[in-house]
């Protein structure tokens, strides 16, 4: 399970998206980040618990992935 995706060639200045993070003026939270086969999809959830696709990054974009590791 992906916990965080960082998009950009320089990690320090990349855009970071984390599951559970509030986005779009705190109206939504990031619900899930998934490997979609041809890239990565970021799904968001509103206050009514409706989940929708928000962003897509294809494999030509430089990304760093952080996985959710539970011990």
MDAnalysis code that builds the backbone (N, CA, C; Angstrom):
import MDAnalysis as mda
import numpy as np

u = mda.Universe.empty(213, n_residues=71, atom_resindex=np.repeat(np.arange(71), 3), trajectory=True)
u.add_TopologyAttr("name", ["N", "CA", "C"] * 71)
u.add_TopologyAttr("resid", np.arange(1, 72))
u.add_TopologyAttr("resname", ["UNK", "UNK", "UNK", "UNK", "UNK", "UNK", "UNK", "UNK", "UNK", "UNK", "UNK", "UNK", "UNK", "UNK", "UNK", "UNK", "UNK", "UNK", "UNK", "UNK", "UNK", "UNK", "UNK", "UNK", "UNK", "UNK", "UNK", "UNK", "UNK", "UNK", "UNK", "UNK", "UNK", "UNK", "UNK", "UNK", "UNK", "UNK", "UNK", "UNK", "UNK", "UNK", "UNK", "UNK", "UNK", "UNK", "UNK", "UNK", "UNK", "UNK", "UNK", "UNK", "UNK", "UNK", "UNK", "UNK", "UNK", "UNK", "UNK", "UNK", "UNK", "UNK", "UNK", "UNK", "UNK", "UNK", "UNK", "UNK", "UNK", "UNK", "UNK"])
u.atoms.positions = np.array([
    [0.843, -1.181, 0.000],
    [0.000, 0.000, 0.000],
    [0.891, 1.248, 0.000],
    [0.589, 2.167, -0.880],
    [1.367, 3.408, -0.980],
    [0.850, 4.402, 0.059],
    [1.776, 4.981, 0.824],
    [1.449, 5.972, 1.845],
    [1.678, 7.388, 1.339],
    [2.718, 7.558, 0.498],
    [3.104, 8.896, 0.051],
    [3.711, 8.816, -1.339],
    [3.376, 9.804, -2.175],
    [4.006, 9.944, -3.483],
    [4.540, 11.365, -3.583],
    [5.773, 11.478, -4.039],
    [6.406, 12.775, -4.251],
    [6.674, 12.902, -5.740],
    [6.172, 13.965, -6.347],
    [6.245, 14.134, -7.792],
    [7.157, 15.316, -8.115],
    [8.212, 15.030, -8.845],
    [9.165, 16.058, -9.250],
    [10.569, 15.500, -9.286],
    [11.434, 16.133, -10.063],
    [12.793, 15.623, -10.237],
    [13.683, 15.890, -9.025],
    [13.349, 16.881, -8.216],
    [14.113, 17.194, -7.013],
    [13.215, 16.954, -5.799],
    [13.563, 15.967, -4.993],
    [12.706, 15.575, -3.865],
    [12.407, 16.755, -2.939],
    [13.378, 17.602, -2.743],
    [13.220, 18.737, -1.826],
    [12.115, 19.704, -2.280],
    [11.975, 19.890, -3.584],
    [10.971, 20.830, -4.098],
    [9.794, 20.130, -4.763],
    [9.734, 18.815, -4.667],
    [8.653, 18.037, -5.288],
    [7.320, 18.315, -4.584],
    [6.221, 17.983, -5.269],
    [4.896, 18.031, -4.659],
    [4.686, 16.701, -3.946],
    [4.299, 16.766, -2.676],
    [4.129, 15.578, -1.857],
    [2.640, 15.367, -1.572],
    [2.175, 14.142, -1.780],
    [0.783, 13.767, -1.526],
    [0.794, 12.589, -0.570],
    [0.114, 12.739, 0.570],
    [0.127, 11.732, 1.628],
    [-1.313, 11.308, 1.928],
    [-1.532, 9.998, 2.044],
    [-2.860, 9.497, 2.400],
    [-3.272, 10.111, 3.741],
    [-4.480, 10.668, 3.790],
    [-4.980, 11.331, 4.989],
    [-4.770, 12.837, 4.988],
    [-4.001, 13.350, 4.039],
    [-3.707, 14.780, 3.946],
    [-4.929, 15.550, 3.458],
    [-5.206, 16.706, 4.061],
    [-6.288, 17.569, 3.607],
    [-5.814, 18.346, 2.386],
    [-6.700, 18.459, 1.389],
    [-6.364, 19.158, 0.141],
    [-7.542, 20.009, -0.306],
    [-7.290, 20.871, -1.277],
    [-8.319, 21.715, -1.883],
    [-9.109, 22.481, -0.825],
    [-8.393, 23.368, -0.126],
    [-8.970, 24.226, 0.911],
    [-9.647, 23.407, 2.010],
    [-9.048, 22.273, 2.355],
    [-9.526, 21.379, 3.414],
    [-10.919, 20.796, 3.150],
    [-11.372, 20.802, 1.897],
    [-12.673, 20.258, 1.550],
    [-12.621, 18.750, 1.309],
    [-11.435, 18.224, 1.044],
    [-11.240, 16.814, 0.735],
    [-10.020, 16.296, 1.483],
    [-9.935, 14.963, 1.607],
    [-8.716, 14.331, 2.095],
    [-8.272, 13.309, 1.055],
    [-6.974, 13.047, 1.034],
    [-6.473, 12.024, 0.130],
    [-6.866, 10.670, 0.708],
    [-7.654, 9.946, -0.036],
    [-8.210, 8.672, 0.399],
    [-7.274, 7.508, 0.093],
    [-6.675, 7.529, -1.103],
    [-5.837, 6.403, -1.528],
    [-4.905, 6.859, -2.639],
    [-3.742, 6.219, -2.707],
    [-2.814, 6.396, -3.819],
    [-2.572, 5.001, -4.370],
    [-2.836, 4.812, -5.659],
    [-2.722, 3.467, -6.214],
    [-1.837, 3.430, -7.453],
    [-1.161, 2.318, -7.617],
    [-0.413, 2.042, -8.831],
    [-1.434, 1.539, -9.841],
    [-1.678, 2.329, -10.881],
    [-2.761, 2.042, -11.825],
    [-2.303, 1.282, -13.067],
    [-1.110, 0.752, -13.056],
    [-0.620, 0.007, -14.209],
    [0.148, 0.877, -15.185],
    [-0.429, 2.003, -15.602],
    [0.260, 2.920, -16.509],
    [0.707, 4.195, -15.809],
    [0.565, 4.223, -14.495],
    [0.956, 5.379, -13.696],
    [0.379, 5.269, -12.297],
    [0.223, 6.398, -11.652],
    [-0.284, 6.438, -10.281],
    [-1.513, 7.333, -10.214],
    [-2.546, 6.881, -9.516],
    [-3.765, 7.656, -9.323],
    [-3.876, 8.070, -7.862],
    [-4.305, 9.321, -7.659],
    [-4.572, 9.836, -6.324],
    [-6.079, 10.011, -6.212],
    [-6.674, 9.363, -5.214],
    [-8.117, 9.406, -4.977],
    [-8.392, 10.277, -3.763],
    [-9.444, 11.109, -3.848],
    [-9.824, 11.964, -2.730],
    [-11.234, 11.622, -2.258],
    [-11.518, 12.036, -1.025],
    [-12.820, 11.766, -0.397],
    [-13.376, 13.065, 0.164],
    [-14.674, 13.296, -0.042],
    [-15.302, 14.497, 0.513],
    [-15.980, 14.168, 1.843],
    [-16.625, 15.162, 2.431],
    [-17.250, 14.972, 3.743],
    [-18.430, 14.003, 3.710],
    [-18.999, 13.765, 2.525],
    [-20.095, 12.810, 2.370],
    [-19.581, 11.391, 2.113],
    [-18.255, 11.205, 2.256],
    [-17.597, 9.901, 2.059],
    [-17.629, 9.430, 0.612],
    [-17.800, 10.357, -0.336],
    [-17.735, 10.026, -1.755],
    [-16.277, 10.072, -2.196],
    [-15.836, 9.025, -2.876],
    [-14.444, 8.923, -3.319],
    [-14.393, 9.129, -4.824],
    [-13.445, 9.967, -5.271],
    [-13.300, 10.242, -6.700],
    [-11.831, 10.387, -7.073],
    [-11.523, 10.081, -8.333],
    [-10.161, 10.258, -8.836],
    [-9.852, 11.750, -8.895],
    [-8.640, 12.121, -8.487],
    [-8.253, 13.528, -8.449],
    [-7.063, 13.812, -9.359],
    [-6.018, 13.012, -9.250],
    [-4.811, 13.247, -10.033],
    [-4.297, 11.942, -10.615],
    [-3.603, 12.067, -11.730],
    [-2.956, 10.927, -12.359],
    [-1.564, 11.346, -12.777],
    [-0.574, 10.532, -12.441],
    [0.804, 10.770, -12.845],
    [1.276, 9.549, -13.616],
    [1.662, 9.749, -14.897],
    [2.126, 8.600, -15.662],
    [3.598, 8.336, -15.341],
    [4.105, 7.243, -15.876],
    [5.459, 6.823, -15.539],
    [6.547, 7.711, -16.123],
    [6.210, 8.670, -16.989],
    [7.225, 9.588, -17.493],
    [7.545, 10.679, -16.478],
    [6.681, 10.849, -15.476],
    [6.933, 11.824, -14.415],
    [7.896, 11.219, -13.401],
    [8.873, 11.988, -12.941],
    [9.741, 11.460, -11.886],
    [8.984, 11.444, -10.553],
    [8.879, 10.291, -9.942],
    [8.172, 10.161, -8.666],
    [9.009, 9.350, -7.682],
    [8.788, 9.624, -6.404],
    [9.322, 8.807, -5.323],
    [8.127, 8.255, -4.576],
    [8.186, 6.984, -4.245],
    [7.074, 6.307, -3.575],
    [7.519, 5.904, -2.184],
    [6.645, 6.146, -1.216],
    [6.862, 5.662, 0.153],
    [5.711, 4.731, 0.487],
    [6.057, 3.521, 0.870],
    [5.039, 2.524, 1.166],
    [4.687, 2.534, 2.641],
    [3.479, 2.115, 2.957],
    [3.027, 1.987, 4.330],
    [3.550, 0.652, 4.874],
    [4.457, 0.714, 5.824],
    [5.054, -0.481, 6.383],
    [4.589, -0.634, 7.818],
    [3.965, -1.764, 8.088],
    [3.511, -2.043, 9.440],
    [4.282, -3.229, 9.978],
    [4.874, -3.065, 11.135],
    [5.634, -4.161, 11.770],
    [4.819, -4.842, 12.836],
])
